[in-house]
Amino acid sequence: MPHGHCYLWNKWILLAQVGGDSLIALSYFSIPVALGYYVIKREVMTHSKLVWMFISFILLCGMTHAVSIVTVWYPLYQLESLFKILTALVSVFVAVSLWPLIPRALRLPTQKEMREKNRELQKEKEQLREANIQLRRYQEKVIESSKLASLGEMAGGIAHEINNPLSIINSSTKVLEELLKTEGIEKQEILDRINNINVIVRRISKIINGMKKVSRTGKNERMKKYSCLKVLEDAISLSQEKFKCDGIDLIVDSSAISDETLVECRPVQLSQVFINLLNNAFDVIKSQTKDKWIKIILSEIPDRKIQFDFVDSGEGINPYLAKKIFEPFFTTKEVGEGTGLGLSISYSIVEQMKGELFYNESYKNTCFSLILNKAKGT
């Protein structure tokens, strides 16, 4: 007998029963859809099996109310009983599984705790940012100190490089004074002396300009297209006399590239790297008794890159030391002769220019190679 007989087919009772069950069933069906959508979108969710069982439980609850509507007119009580049994089994499973999760849920941070934790993280973030700024400032100071140290190592050679031409100029001016006192002096002889002085002045000017460029701070220097030969020339102008005084031959082989070749670099910082590599080579080979030389080879390699090979007459570096050579404060020099920061700083500078600096084992002698990107459009 349908349930309708129990309600005496009273339209108001029927409306209340059927209307209530209909709204409850629709609500029960919409809730699983929302939960299922959430689980799928989140992709990975803790206890997802329990969530799907909970969704099943709500769907079955909705079905029991839907079947209740049917039984008002049709006595399908076996079907109603089946859904109630299924709902009961699933609900027991969900309830048993849910209780052990309560202690874990209680351990989850509250919104207040999360806001406090977020404030702590923001504070730590600011502290890290400030520490990073301080680290950069320290790094800039170390780079400048290293640059001054490199220039200091060359000071003797630079002074000799300038003093010799000044002595020649001094002698030439005295000769000119004597010539001007002499009657019938030929004009050409005076012009030759003046021309000689001009050549020497240009030589001194070149050395001083090289020092000015190298000694400039590179802290805010930007990447630019610049002649790699020009940077190398500035660095060599400060080293040449020092090497000459110690009987070291300095050879530059740039035949593989054109004079107009440009690279992407920070010229001031790059010159510091060149000077450091030259100083290191000098320190190693200066004690050799004969055949002392440094050769700089420039070449263009694949992927639009320019390679600088700084090769010297040394016998190479032990493989174990070669692995540690770019580590900060690592040095093979005697105590007081080096900080161990030169190659480490040079490596950092080249890396910031998107280049490479490495010990090149392909040469029989000691070689450090530097690779920079060739400027676009050149």
Contacts in CASP RR format, 6 or more apart in sequence:
PFRMAT RR
TARGET T0000
AUTHOR 0000-0000-0000
METHOD contacts of the structure
MODEL  1
MPHGHCYLWNKWILLAQVGGDSLIALSYFSIPVALGYYVIKREVMTHSKL
VWMFISFILLCGMTHAVSIVTVWYPLYQLESLFKILTALVSVFVAVSLWP
LIPRALRLPTQKEMREKNRELQKEKEQLREANIQLRRYQEKVIESSKLAS
LGEMAGGIAHEINNPLSIINSSTKVLEELLKTEGIEKQEILDRINNINVI
VRRISKIINGMKKVSRTGKNERMKKYSCLKVLEDAISLSQEKFKCDGIDL
IVDSSAISDETLVECRPVQLSQVFINLLNNAFDVIKSQTKDKWIKIILSE
IPDRKIQFDFVDSGEGINPYLAKKIFEPFFTTKEVGEGTGLGLSISYSIV
EQMKGELFYNESYKNTCFSLILNKAKGT
1 75 0 8 1.000
2 71 0 8 1.000
2 72 0 8 1.000
2 73 0 8 1.000
2 74 0 8 1.000
2 75 0 8 1.000
3 17 0 8 1.000
3 68 0 8 1.000
3 71 0 8 1.000
3 72 0 8 1.000
3 75 0 8 1.000
4 14 0 8 1.000
4 72 0 8 1.000
4 73 0 8 1.000
7 13 0 8 1.000
7 14 0 8 1.000
7 17 0 8 1.000
7 72 0 8 1.000
14 72 0 8 1.000
17 68 0 8 1.000
17 72 0 8 1.000
18 69 0 8 1.000
18 72 0 8 1.000
21 65 0 8 1.000
21 66 0 8 1.000
21 68 0 8 1.000
21 69 0 8 1.000
22 65 0 8 1.000
22 69 0 8 1.000
24 62 0 8 1.000
24 65 0 8 1.000
25 62 0 8 1.000
25 63 0 8 1.000
25 65 0 8 1.000
25 66 0 8 1.000
25 69 0 8 1.000
28 58 0 8 1.000
28 59 0 8 1.000
28 61 0 8 1.000
28 62 0 8 1.000
28 65 0 8 1.000
29 59 0 8 1.000
29 62 0 8 1.000
31 58 0 8 1.000
32 55 0 8 1.000
32 56 0 8 1.000
32 58 0 8 1.000
32 59 0 8 1.000
35 51 0 8 1.000
35 54 0 8 1.000
35 55 0 8 1.000
35 58 0 8 1.000
36 51 0 8 1.000
36 52 0 8 1.000
36 55 0 8 1.000
39 45 0 8 1.000
39 48 0 8 1.000
39 51 0 8 1.000
39 52 0 8 1.000
45 51 0 8 1.000
47 101 0 8 1.000
50 94 0 8 1.000
50 97 0 8 1.000
50 98 0 8 1.000
50 101 0 8 1.000
53 90 0 8 1.000
53 93 0 8 1.000
53 94 0 8 1.000
53 97 0 8 1.000
54 94 0 8 1.000
56 90 0 8 1.000
57 87 0 8 1.000
57 90 0 8 1.000
57 91 0 8 1.000
57 94 0 8 1.000
60 83 0 8 1.000
60 86 0 8 1.000
60 87 0 8 1.000
60 90 0 8 1.000
61 87 0 8 1.000
63 83 0 8 1.000
63 87 0 8 1.000
64 80 0 8 1.000
64 83 0 8 1.000
64 84 0 8 1.000
64 87 0 8 1.000
67 76 0 8 1.000
67 79 0 8 1.000
67 80 0 8 1.000
67 83 0 8 1.000
68 80 0 8 1.000
70 76 0 8 1.000
70 79 0 8 1.000
71 77 0 8 1.000
71 80 0 8 1.000
109 117 0 8 1.000
139 348 0 8 1.000
140 219 0 8 1.000
142 341 0 8 1.000
142 345 0 8 1.000
143 218 0 8 1.000
143 269 0 8 1.000
143 272 0 8 1.000
143 345 0 8 1.000
143 349 0 8 1.000
144 217 0 8 1.000
144 219 0 8 1.000
146 272 0 8 1.000
146 276 0 8 1.000
146 339 0 8 1.000
146 341 0 8 1.000
146 342 0 8 1.000
146 345 0 8 1.000
147 214 0 8 1.000
147 215 0 8 1.000
147 272 0 8 1.000
147 275 0 8 1.000
148 215 0 8 1.000
149 339 0 8 1.000
150 272 0 8 1.000
150 275 0 8 1.000
150 276 0 8 1.000
150 279 0 8 1.000
151 211 0 8 1.000
151 214 0 8 1.000
151 215 0 8 1.000
151 238 0 8 1.000
151 275 0 8 1.000
153 279 0 8 1.000
154 238 0 8 1.000
154 239 0 8 1.000
154 242 0 8 1.000
154 275 0 8 1.000
154 279 0 8 1.000
156 242 0 8 1.000
157 241 0 8 1.000
157 242 0 8 1.000
157 245 0 8 1.000
158 207 0 8 1.000
158 211 0 8 1.000
158 238 0 8 1.000
158 241 0 8 1.000
158 242 0 8 1.000
160 241 0 8 1.000
160 242 0 8 1.000
160 245 0 8 1.000
161 207 0 8 1.000
161 240 0 8 1.000
161 241 0 8 1.000
162 204 0 8 1.000
162 207 0 8 1.000
162 208 0 8 1.000
165 200 0 8 1.000
165 201 0 8 1.000
165 203 0 8 1.000
165 204 0 8 1.000
166 204 0 8 1.000
168 196 0 8 1.000
168 200 0 8 1.000
169 197 0 8 1.000
169 200 0 8 1.000
169 201 0 8 1.000
172 193 0 8 1.000
172 196 0 8 1.000
172 197 0 8 1.000
173 197 0 8 1.000
175 193 0 8 1.000
176 190 0 8 1.000
176 193 0 8 1.000
176 194 0 8 1.000
179 185 0 8 1.000
179 189 0 8 1.000
179 190 0 8 1.000
179 193 0 8 1.000
180 190 0 8 1.000
206 237 0 8 1.000
207 237 0 8 1.000
207 238 0 8 1.000
209 234 0 8 1.000
210 234 0 8 1.000
210 237 0 8 1.000
210 238 0 8 1.000
211 238 0 8 1.000
213 234 0 8 1.000
213 267 0 8 1.000
213 268 0 8 1.000
213 271 0 8 1.000
214 234 0 8 1.000
214 235 0 8 1.000
214 238 0 8 1.000
214 268 0 8 1.000
214 271 0 8 1.000
214 272 0 8 1.000
214 275 0 8 1.000
216 268 0 8 1.000
217 268 0 8 1.000
218 266 0 8 1.000
218 268 0 8 1.000
218 269 0 8 1.000
221 266 0 8 1.000
221 267 0 8 1.000
221 268 0 8 1.000
221 269 0 8 1.000
222 266 0 8 1.000
223 264 0 8 1.000
223 265 0 8 1.000
223 266 0 8 1.000
223 353 0 8 1.000
224 264 0 8 1.000
224 265 0 8 1.000
224 266 0 8 1.000
224 267 0 8 1.000
225 262 0 8 1.000
225 263 0 8 1.000
225 264 0 8 1.000
225 375 0 8 1.000
225 376 0 8 1.000
225 378 0 8 1.000
226 262 0 8 1.000
226 263 0 8 1.000
226 265 0 8 1.000
226 267 0 8 1.000
226 270 0 8 1.000
226 375 0 8 1.000
227 259 0 8 1.000
227 260 0 8 1.000
227 261 0 8 1.000
227 262 0 8 1.000
228 257 0 8 1.000
228 261 0 8 1.000
228 262 0 8 1.000
228 263 0 8 1.000
228 265 0 8 1.000
228 298 0 8 1.000
228 306 0 8 1.000
228 308 0 8 1.000
228 372 0 8 1.000
229 254 0 8 1.000
229 257 0 8 1.000
229 259 0 8 1.000
229 261 0 8 1.000
229 298 0 8 1.000
230 267 0 8 1.000
231 265 0 8 1.000
231 267 0 8 1.000
231 270 0 8 1.000
231 271 0 8 1.000
231 274 0 8 1.000
232 252 0 8 1.000
232 274 0 8 1.000
232 296 0 8 1.000
232 298 0 8 1.000
232 308 0 8 1.000
234 271 0 8 1.000
235 271 0 8 1.000
235 274 0 8 1.000
235 275 0 8 1.000
235 278 0 8 1.000
236 250 0 8 1.000
236 252 0 8 1.000
236 274 0 8 1.000
236 278 0 8 1.000
238 275 0 8 1.000
239 250 0 8 1.000
239 275 0 8 1.000
239 278 0 8 1.000
239 279 0 8 1.000
239 282 0 8 1.000
240 250 0 8 1.000
242 282 0 8 1.000
243 249 0 8 1.000
243 250 0 8 1.000
243 282 0 8 1.000
243 294 0 8 1.000
244 250 0 8 1.000
246 282 0 8 1.000
246 286 0 8 1.000
246 292 0 8 1.000
247 292 0 8 1.000
248 282 0 8 1.000
248 285 0 8 1.000
248 286 0 8 1.000
248 292 0 8 1.000
248 293 0 8 1.000
248 294 0 8 1.000
249 292 0 8 1.000
249 293 0 8 1.000
249 294 0 8 1.000
250 293 0 8 1.000
250 294 0 8 1.000
250 296 0 8 1.000
251 293 0 8 1.000
251 294 0 8 1.000
251 295 0 8 1.000
251 296 0 8 1.000
252 295 0 8 1.000
252 296 0 8 1.000
252 298 0 8 1.000
253 295 0 8 1.000
253 296 0 8 1.000
253 297 0 8 1.000
253 298 0 8 1.000
254 298 0 8 1.000
256 297 0 8 1.000
256 298 0 8 1.000
256 299 0 8 1.000
256 300 0 8 1.000
257 298 0 8 1.000
257 299 0 8 1.000
257 300 0 8 1.000
257 306 0 8 1.000
260 378 0 8 1.000
261 300 0 8 1.000
261 306 0 8 1.000
261 374 0 8 1.000
261 378 0 8 1.000
262 374 0 8 1.000
262 375 0 8 1.000
262 378 0 8 1.000
263 306 0 8 1.000
263 372 0 8 1.000
263 373 0 8 1.000
263 374 0 8 1.000
263 375 0 8 1.000
264 353 0 8 1.000
264 354 0 8 1.000
264 372 0 8 1.000
264 373 0 8 1.000
264 374 0 8 1.000
264 375 0 8 1.000
264 376 0 8 1.000
265 353 0 8 1.000
265 372 0 8 1.000
266 349 0 8 1.000
266 352 0 8 1.000
266 353 0 8 1.000
269 349 0 8 1.000
269 352 0 8 1.000
269 353 0 8 1.000
270 349 0 8 1.000
270 353 0 8 1.000
270 372 0 8 1.000
272 346 0 8 1.000
272 349 0 8 1.000
273 346 0 8 1.000
273 349 0 8 1.000
273 350 0 8 1.000
273 357 0 8 1.000
273 370 0 8 1.000
274 308 0 8 1.000
276 342 0 8 1.000
276 343 0 8 1.000
276 345 0 8 1.000
276 346 0 8 1.000
277 310 0 8 1.000
277 346 0 8 1.000
277 368 0 8 1.000
277 370 0 8 1.000
278 294 0 8 1.000
278 310 0 8 1.000
280 342 0 8 1.000
280 343 0 8 1.000
280 368 0 8 1.000
281 294 0 8 1.000
281 310 0 8 1.000
281 312 0 8 1.000
281 366 0 8 1.000
282 294 0 8 1.000
283 333 0 8 1.000
283 337 0 8 1.000
284 312 0 8 1.000
284 314 0 8 1.000
284 366 0 8 1.000
285 292 0 8 1.000
285 293 0 8 1.000
285 294 0 8 1.000
285 312 0 8 1.000
285 313 0 8 1.000
285 314 0 8 1.000
286 292 0 8 1.000
288 313 0 8 1.000
288 314 0 8 1.000
291 313 0 8 1.000
292 313 0 8 1.000
293 312 0 8 1.000
293 313 0 8 1.000
294 310 0 8 1.000
294 311 0 8 1.000
294 312 0 8 1.000
294 313 0 8 1.000
295 309 0 8 1.000
295 311 0 8 1.000
295 312 0 8 1.000
296 308 0 8 1.000
296 309 0 8 1.000
296 310 0 8 1.000
296 311 0 8 1.000
297 308 0 8 1.000
297 309 0 8 1.000
297 311 0 8 1.000
298 306 0 8 1.000
298 307 0 8 1.000
298 308 0 8 1.000
298 309 0 8 1.000
299 306 0 8 1.000
299 307 0 8 1.000
299 309 0 8 1.000
300 306 0 8 1.000
300 307 0 8 1.000
300 374 0 8 1.000
301 307 0 8 1.000
301 371 0 8 1.000
304 373 0 8 1.000
304 374 0 8 1.000
305 371 0 8 1.000
305 372 0 8 1.000
305 373 0 8 1.000
305 374 0 8 1.000
306 371 0 8 1.000
306 372 0 8 1.000
306 373 0 8 1.000
306 374 0 8 1.000
307 369 0 8 1.000
307 370 0 8 1.000
307 371 0 8 1.000
308 369 0 8 1.000
308 370 0 8 1.000
308 371 0 8 1.000
308 372 0 8 1.000
309 360 0 8 1.000
309 363 0 8 1.000
309 367 0 8 1.000
309 368 0 8 1.000
309 369 0 8 1.000
310 367 0 8 1.000
310 368 0 8 1.000
310 369 0 8 1.000
310 370 0 8 1.000
311 363 0 8 1.000
311 365 0 8 1.000
311 366 0 8 1.000
311 367 0 8 1.000
312 365 0 8 1.000
312 366 0 8 1.000
312 367 0 8 1.000
313 365 0 8 1.000
314 365 0 8 1.000
314 366 0 8 1.000
315 365 0 8 1.000
315 366 0 8 1.000
316 365 0 8 1.000
316 366 0 8 1.000
316 367 0 8 1.000
317 325 0 8 1.000
317 359 0 8 1.000
317 366 0 8 1.000
321 332 0 8 1.000
322 359 0 8 1.000
322 361 0 8 1.000
324 330 0 8 1.000
325 343 0 8 1.000
325 359 0 8 1.000
326 343 0 8 1.000
326 344 0 8 1.000
326 347 0 8 1.000
326 357 0 8 1.000
327 344 0 8 1.000
328 340 0 8 1.000
328 341 0 8 1.000
328 344 0 8 1.000
329 339 0 8 1.000
329 340 0 8 1.000
329 341 0 8 1.000
329 344 0 8 1.000
330 340 0 8 1.000
330 344 0 8 1.000
331 337 0 8 1.000
331 338 0 8 1.000
331 339 0 8 1.000
331 340 0 8 1.000
333 340 0 8 1.000
343 357 0 8 1.000
346 357 0 8 1.000
347 357 0 8 1.000
350 356 0 8 1.000
350 357 0 8 1.000
350 370 0 8 1.000
350 372 0 8 1.000
351 357 0 8 1.000
353 372 0 8 1.000
354 373 0 8 1.000
355 370 0 8 1.000
355 371 0 8 1.000
355 372 0 8 1.000
355 373 0 8 1.000
356 369 0 8 1.000
356 370 0 8 1.000
356 371 0 8 1.000
357 368 0 8 1.000
357 369 0 8 1.000
357 370 0 8 1.000
357 371 0 8 1.000
358 368 0 8 1.000
358 369 0 8 1.000
359 367 0 8 1.000
359 368 0 8 1.000
359 369 0 8 1.000
360 367 0 8 1.000
360 368 0 8 1.000
360 369 0 8 1.000
END
